[in-house]
Amino acid sequence: MSQEILKRFKIRAKKALWQNFLQDDFVLEEIANTVEVSGNNIVEVWPWYGALTEKILLQEPKNLDLVELDTD
């Protein structure tokens, strides 16, 4: 899904900002599983195109706040 979103919206990483879009589902799941998400308030910084957000939502957090500073 992440590849489709990147292509559809022509999203490109800004190398000057050291951006890199993680797309490996296994790695995304491992990251999402490192903290207790279920029933907790979670803050995700720089959600970009939402690949990690998707994995976090599957674990049913009480609340999920996303903080994005890149206006593109």
Contact map, one row per residue, 1 for C-alpha under 8 A:
111110000000000000000000000000000000000000000000000000000000000000000000
111111000000000000000010000000000000000000000000111000000000000000000000
111111100000000000000010000000000000000000000000000000000000000000000000
111111110000000000000000000000000000000000000000000000000000000000000000
111111111010000000000000000000000000000000000000100000000000000000000000
011111111111000000000000000000000000000000000000100000000000000000000000
001111111110000000000000000000000000000000000000000000000000000000000000
000111111110000000000000000000000000000000000000000000000000000000000000
000011111110000000000000000000000000000000000000000000000000000000000000
000001111111000000000000000000000000000000000000000000000000000000000000
000011111111100000000000000000000000000000000000000000000000000000000000
000001000111110000000000000000000000000000000000000000000000000000000000
000000000011111001111000000000000000000000000000000000000000000000000000
000000000001111111110000000000000000000000000000000000000000000000000000
000000000000111111110000000000000000000000000000000000000000000000000000
000000000000011111100000000000000000000000000000000000000000000000000000
000000000000011111100000000000000000000000000000000000000000000000000000
000000000000111111110000000000000000000000000000000000000000000000000000
000000000000111111111000000000000000000000000000000000000000000000000000
000000000000111001111100000000000000000000000000000000000000000000000000
000000000000100000111110000000000000000000000001000000000000000000000000
000000000000000000011111000100000000000000000000001000000000000000000000
011000000000000000001111100100000000000000000000001000000000000000000000
000000000000000000000111111100000000000000000000000000000000000000000000
000000000000000000000011111110000000000000000000000000000000000000000000
000000000000000000000001111111000000000000000000000000000000000000000000
000000000000000000000001111111100000000000000000000000000000000000000000
000000000000000000000111111111110000000000000000001100100000000000000000
000000000000000000000000111111111000000000000000000100100000000000000000
000000000000000000000000011111111100000000000000000000000000000000000000
000000000000000000000000001111111110000000000000000000000000000000000000
000000000000000000000000000111111110100000000000000100110000000000000000
000000000000000000000000000011111111100000000000000000000000000000000000
000000000000000000000000000001111111000000000000000000000000000000000000
000000000000000000000000000000111111100000000000000000000000000000000000
000000000000000000000000000000001111110100000000000000000000000000000000
000000000000000000000000000000011011111111000000000000010011100000000000
000000000000000000000000000000000001111100000000000000000011110000000000
000000000000000000000000000000000000111110000000000000000001111000000000
000000000000000000000000000000000001111111000000000000000000111000000000
000000000000000000000000000000000000101111100000000000000000111110000000
000000000000000000000000000000000000100111110000000000000000111110000000
000000000000000000000000000000000000000011111000000000000000000111100000
000000000000000000000000000000000000000001111110000010000000000111100000
000000000000000000000000000000000000000000111110000000000000000001110000
000000000000000000000000000000000000000000011111000000000000000001111000
000000000000000000000000000000000000000000011111111110000000000001110000
000000000000000000001000000000000000000000000111111000000000000000010000
010011000000000000000000000000000000000000000011111000000000000000000000
010000000000000000000000000000000000000000000011111111000000000000000000
010000000000000000000110000100000000000000000011111111100000000000000000
000000000000000000000000000110010000000000000010011111110000000000000000
000000000000000000000000000000000000000000010010011111111000000000000000
000000000000000000000000000000000000000000000000011111111100000000000000
000000000000000000000000000110010000000000000000001111111110000000000000
000000000000000000000000000000010000100000000000000111111111100000000000
000000000000000000000000000000000000000000000000000011111111100100000000
000000000000000000000000000000000000000000000000000001111111000000000000
000000000000000000000000000000000000110000000000000000111111100000000000
000000000000000000000000000000000000111000000000000000011111110000000000
000000000000000000000000000000000000111111000000000000011011111100000000
000000000000000000000000000000000000011111000000000000000001111100000000
000000000000000000000000000000000000001111000000000000000000111110000000
000000000000000000000000000000000000000011110000000000001000111111000000
000000000000000000000000000000000000000011110000000000000000001111100000
000000000000000000000000000000000000000000111110000000000000000111110000
000000000000000000000000000000000000000000111110000000000000000011111000
000000000000000000000000000000000000000000001111000000000000000001111110
000000000000000000000000000000000000000000000100000000000000000000111110
000000000000000000000000000000000000000000000000000000000000000000011111
000000000000000000000000000000000000000000000000000000000000000000011111
000000000000000000000000000000000000000000000000000000000000000000000111
